[in-house]
Amino acid sequence: MGLREIKKERARMAILKAARDMFFSRGFDGTTIEGIAEEAEVAVGTVYNYFDSKSALILAITAKDTSMVLDSEFRIPESCTGFESVKLYISTFMGSLSVYPKKLLRELMREAWRSDTTLSKGLISQDLTLLDGLARVLRELAEKQKLKSGTDIEHASLAIYGIITTVIMWYAADEERTSEQMLESLEKMLEILFCGLNPEGRDK
């Protein structure tokens, strides 16, 4: 990497750090491109050279924070059961979100429900990536016979995604709820999903 590229990457990282600090302290609504530029000690035009909007900045930050679990190279230890594997995958994802201020989480969830905006489309795209990752993990577990034979991978992924969404919404809405309680609820809900509600020996 040449000197010019190094300088460009340093500027980009400074902008991302400043944006993250401001989003976390002021929320999405309270953050401006001008404020980010001032915090990063660059011109406003320099910020736009790298990111065309505030939405693009928050999406870059959330993508980076969740990349460890959304990355296709994420591997489950062989010794894990199916339940433990899914719990590990999701807990890693949830752990990356637990550091986000609840105000910011609520703002992002609100934006996700708005139609046809850069941010809503980006957040939905990241959710679809999570769904793809869940399906990949479940397929791998099915191949290793760690899931019930004939499991519908697509709908199982959606069911788990529903649990994730519910737990995050509950956590963000309740100022008293801790990240530990969020993960405890996640585990209990996943356990119910894996164990089922029917009496033993009955299919339906």
The 8 nearest C-alpha neighbors of each residue, nearest first, counted from 0:
[[1, 4, 5, 2, 3, 8, 6, 7],
 [0, 2, 4, 3, 5, 6, 7, 8],
 [1, 3, 5, 4, 6, 0, 7, 8],
 [4, 2, 6, 5, 1, 7, 0, 8],
 [3, 5, 7, 1, 6, 2, 0, 8],
 [4, 6, 2, 8, 3, 7, 9, 1],
 [7, 5, 9, 3, 4, 8, 10, 2],
 [8, 6, 4, 10, 9, 5, 11, 3],
 [7, 9, 11, 5, 10, 6, 4, 12],
 [10, 8, 6, 12, 11, 7, 13, 5],
 [11, 9, 13, 7, 8, 12, 6, 14],
 [10, 12, 8, 14, 9, 13, 7, 15],
 [11, 13, 15, 9, 14, 10, 16, 8],
 [14, 12, 10, 16, 11, 15, 39, 9],
 [13, 15, 17, 11, 39, 12, 16, 18],
 [16, 14, 18, 12, 17, 13, 19, 11],
 [17, 15, 19, 13, 18, 14, 12, 20],
 [16, 18, 14, 20, 39, 15, 19, 38],
 [17, 19, 15, 21, 16, 35, 20, 22],
 [18, 20, 16, 22, 21, 17, 15, 23],
 [21, 19, 17, 23, 18, 22, 16, 24],
 [20, 22, 24, 18, 23, 19, 25, 30],
 [23, 21, 26, 19, 27, 25, 24, 20],
 [22, 24, 20, 21, 26, 25, 19, 100],
 [23, 25, 21, 22, 26, 20, 100, 19],
 [26, 24, 29, 22, 21, 23, 30, 27],
 [25, 27, 22, 103, 29, 28, 23, 24],
 [26, 28, 22, 30, 29, 103, 106, 25],
 [29, 27, 26, 30, 25, 106, 31, 22],
 [28, 30, 25, 26, 27, 31, 22, 21],
 [31, 29, 27, 28, 25, 22, 21, 26],
 [30, 32, 34, 33, 35, 29, 53, 28],
 [31, 33, 35, 34, 36, 53, 43, 30],
 [34, 32, 36, 31, 35, 43, 37, 42],
 [33, 35, 37, 31, 36, 32, 38, 30],
 [34, 36, 32, 38, 37, 33, 18, 17],
 [35, 37, 39, 33, 41, 43, 34, 38],
 [38, 36, 40, 34, 35, 39, 33, 41],
 [37, 39, 35, 40, 36, 17, 34, 41],
 [38, 40, 36, 14, 17, 37, 13, 41],
 [41, 39, 37, 38, 36, 42, 35, 13],
 [42, 40, 36, 39, 45, 37, 43, 46],
 [41, 43, 45, 44, 36, 46, 40, 37],
 [42, 44, 36, 46, 45, 33, 41, 47],
 [45, 43, 47, 42, 46, 48, 41, 36],
 [44, 46, 48, 42, 43, 47, 41, 49],
 [45, 47, 43, 48, 44, 49, 50, 36],
 [48, 46, 50, 51, 44, 49, 45, 43],
 [49, 47, 45, 46, 50, 44, 51, 43],
 [48, 50, 47, 46, 11, 51, 45, 14],
 [51, 49, 47, 52, 55, 46, 48, 56],
 [50, 52, 47, 55, 49, 48, 53, 46],
 [53, 51, 55, 54, 50, 56, 47, 32],
 [52, 54, 56, 55, 32, 57, 31, 51],
 [53, 55, 118, 52, 57, 56, 58, 117],
 [56, 54, 58, 52, 53, 57, 50, 59],
 [55, 57, 53, 59, 54, 58, 50, 60],
 [58, 56, 60, 54, 59, 55, 61, 53],
 [57, 59, 55, 61, 60, 56, 62, 54],
 [60, 58, 56, 62, 57, 61, 63, 55],
 [59, 61, 57, 63, 58, 62, 64, 56],
 [62, 60, 64, 58, 63, 59, 57, 65],
 [63, 61, 59, 65, 60, 64, 66, 58],
 [62, 64, 66, 60, 61, 65, 59, 67],
 [63, 65, 61, 62, 66, 95, 60, 67],
 [66, 64, 62, 63, 67, 68, 92, 95],
 [65, 67, 69, 63, 70, 68, 64, 62],
 [68, 66, 70, 65, 69, 73, 64, 92],
 [67, 69, 70, 66, 92, 65, 73, 91],
 [70, 68, 66, 67, 129, 132, 65, 71],
 [69, 71, 72, 66, 68, 67, 73, 132],
 [70, 72, 73, 69, 132, 68, 74, 135],
 [71, 73, 70, 74, 69, 68, 67, 75],
 [74, 72, 71, 70, 68, 75, 67, 69],
 [75, 73, 72, 76, 71, 136, 88, 77],
 [74, 76, 84, 77, 73, 79, 88, 87],
 [77, 75, 78, 79, 74, 84, 80, 87],
 [76, 78, 79, 75, 80, 74, 84, 143],
 [77, 79, 76, 80, 75, 84, 83, 81],
 [80, 78, 83, 84, 77, 76, 81, 75],
 [81, 79, 83, 82, 84, 145, 78, 77],
 [80, 82, 84, 145, 83, 146, 140, 85],
 [83, 81, 85, 84, 80, 86, 193, 190],
 [84, 82, 86, 80, 79, 81, 85, 87],
 [85, 83, 81, 87, 86, 82, 79, 80],
 [84, 86, 88, 82, 87, 83, 89, 81],
 [85, 87, 83, 89, 84, 88, 90, 82],
 [88, 86, 90, 84, 85, 89, 83, 91],
 [89, 87, 85, 91, 86, 90, 84, 68],
 [88, 90, 92, 86, 91, 87, 93, 85],
 [91, 89, 93, 87, 92, 88, 86, 94],
 [90, 92, 94, 89, 88, 93, 87, 68],
 [91, 93, 89, 90, 95, 94, 68, 65],
 [94, 92, 90, 96, 95, 91, 89, 97],
 [93, 95, 97, 91, 96, 92, 90, 98],
 [94, 96, 93, 92, 97, 64, 65, 98],
 [97, 95, 93, 94, 98, 99, 92, 64],
 [96, 98, 94, 99, 95, 178, 93, 100],
 [99, 97, 96, 95, 100, 94, 178, 101],
 [98, 100, 97, 96, 101, 104, 103, 23],
 [101, 99, 103, 102, 23, 104, 98, 97],
 [100, 102, 171, 104, 103, 105, 99, 174],
 [101, 103, 105, 100, 104, 106, 26, 171],
 [102, 104, 26, 106, 101, 100, 105, 27],
 [105, 103, 101, 107, 106, 102, 108, 171],
 [106, 104, 108, 102, 103, 107, 171, 109],
 [105, 107, 109, 103, 104, 108, 110, 102],
 [106, 108, 110, 104, 109, 105, 111, 103],
 [109, 107, 111, 105, 110, 106, 104, 112],
 [108, 110, 106, 107, 111, 112, 105, 113],
 [109, 111, 107, 113, 112, 108, 119, 106],
 [110, 112, 119, 108, 109, 113, 122, 107],
 [113, 111, 110, 109, 114, 119, 108, 107],
 [114, 112, 110, 111, 119, 115, 116, 109],
 [115, 113, 116, 112, 119, 111, 120, 110],
 [114, 116, 120, 119, 113, 117, 118, 112],
 [115, 117, 119, 118, 114, 120, 113, 110],
 [118, 116, 120, 119, 121, 54, 115, 55],
 [117, 119, 121, 54, 116, 120, 122, 110],
 [120, 118, 111, 122, 116, 121, 110, 117],
 [121, 119, 123, 117, 118, 122, 116, 124],
 [120, 122, 124, 118, 123, 119, 117, 125],
 [123, 121, 125, 119, 124, 120, 118, 111],
 [124, 122, 126, 120, 125, 121, 119, 127],
 [123, 125, 121, 127, 122, 126, 120, 128],
 [126, 124, 128, 122, 127, 123, 121, 129],
 [127, 125, 123, 129, 128, 124, 122, 130],
 [128, 126, 130, 124, 129, 125, 131, 123],
 [127, 129, 125, 131, 126, 130, 132, 124],
 [130, 128, 126, 132, 127, 131, 69, 133],
 [131, 129, 127, 133, 132, 128, 134, 156],
 [132, 130, 128, 134, 129, 133, 135, 127],
 [131, 133, 129, 135, 130, 134, 69, 128],
 [134, 132, 130, 136, 135, 131, 156, 137],
 [133, 135, 137, 131, 132, 136, 156, 138],
 [136, 134, 132, 138, 133, 137, 131, 139],
 [135, 137, 139, 133, 134, 138, 140, 132],
 [138, 136, 140, 134, 139, 135, 141, 133],
 [139, 137, 141, 135, 140, 136, 134, 142],
 [138, 140, 136, 142, 137, 141, 135, 143],
 [139, 141, 137, 143, 145, 138, 142, 146],
 [142, 140, 144, 138, 146, 143, 139, 145],
 [141, 143, 139, 144, 140, 138, 145, 146],
 [142, 144, 140, 141, 145, 139, 146, 138],
 [145, 143, 141, 142, 146, 140, 147, 148],
 [144, 146, 140, 81, 143, 141, 80, 147],
 [147, 145, 141, 144, 140, 81, 148, 150],
 [148, 146, 150, 149, 145, 144, 141, 193],
 [149, 147, 150, 146, 141, 144, 145, 151],
 [148, 150, 151, 147, 146, 141, 152, 144],
 [149, 151, 148, 147, 152, 146, 155, 141],
 [150, 152, 153, 154, 155, 149, 156, 148],
 [153, 151, 155, 154, 150, 156, 134, 137],
 [154, 152, 156, 155, 151, 157, 134, 130],
 [153, 155, 157, 156, 152, 151, 158, 159],
 [154, 156, 152, 158, 157, 153, 151, 159],
 [157, 155, 159, 153, 154, 158, 134, 133],
 [156, 158, 160, 154, 155, 159, 161, 153],
 [159, 157, 161, 155, 160, 156, 154, 162],
 [158, 160, 162, 156, 161, 157, 155, 163],
 [159, 161, 157, 163, 162, 158, 156, 164],
 [162, 160, 158, 164, 159, 163, 157, 165],
 [161, 163, 159, 165, 160, 164, 166, 158],
 [162, 164, 160, 166, 161, 165, 167, 159],
 [163, 165, 161, 167, 162, 166, 168, 160],
 [166, 164, 162, 168, 163, 167, 169, 161],
 [165, 167, 169, 163, 168, 164, 170, 162],
 [166, 168, 170, 164, 169, 165, 171, 163],
 [169, 167, 171, 165, 170, 166, 172, 164],
 [170, 168, 166, 172, 167, 171, 165, 173],
 [169, 171, 167, 168, 173, 172, 176, 181],
 [172, 170, 101, 168, 169, 173, 167, 105],
 [171, 173, 169, 170, 168, 174, 105, 101],
 [174, 172, 175, 176, 170, 171, 169, 101],
 [175, 173, 176, 172, 171, 101, 170, 177],
 [176, 174, 173, 177, 170, 172, 171, 180],
 [175, 177, 173, 174, 170, 180, 178, 181],
 [178, 176, 180, 179, 181, 175, 170, 174],
 [177, 179, 181, 180, 97, 182, 176, 170],
 [180, 178, 182, 177, 181, 183, 176, 184],
 [181, 179, 183, 177, 178, 182, 184, 176],
 [180, 182, 178, 184, 179, 183, 170, 185],
 [181, 183, 185, 179, 184, 180, 186, 178],
 [184, 182, 180, 186, 185, 181, 179, 187],
 [185, 183, 187, 181, 182, 186, 180, 188],
 [184, 186, 182, 188, 183, 187, 189, 181],
 [185, 187, 189, 183, 184, 188, 190, 182],
 [188, 186, 190, 184, 189, 185, 183, 191],
 [187, 189, 191, 185, 190, 186, 184, 192],
 [188, 190, 192, 186, 191, 187, 185, 193],
 [189, 191, 187, 193, 192, 188, 194, 186],
 [190, 192, 194, 188, 189, 193, 195, 187],
 [193, 191, 189, 190, 195, 194, 188, 196],
 [192, 194, 190, 191, 195, 189, 82, 81],
 [195, 193, 191, 192, 190, 196, 189, 197],
 [194, 196, 192, 191, 193, 197, 190, 198],
 [197, 195, 198, 194, 191, 192, 199, 193],
 [196, 198, 195, 199, 201, 203, 202, 200],
 [197, 199, 201, 200, 196, 195, 202, 203],
 [200, 198, 201, 197, 202, 196, 195, 194],
 [199, 201, 198, 202, 197, 203, 195, 196],
 [202, 200, 199, 203, 198, 197, 196, 195],
 [201, 203, 200, 197, 199, 198, 195, 196],
 [202, 201, 197, 198, 196, 200, 195, 199]]
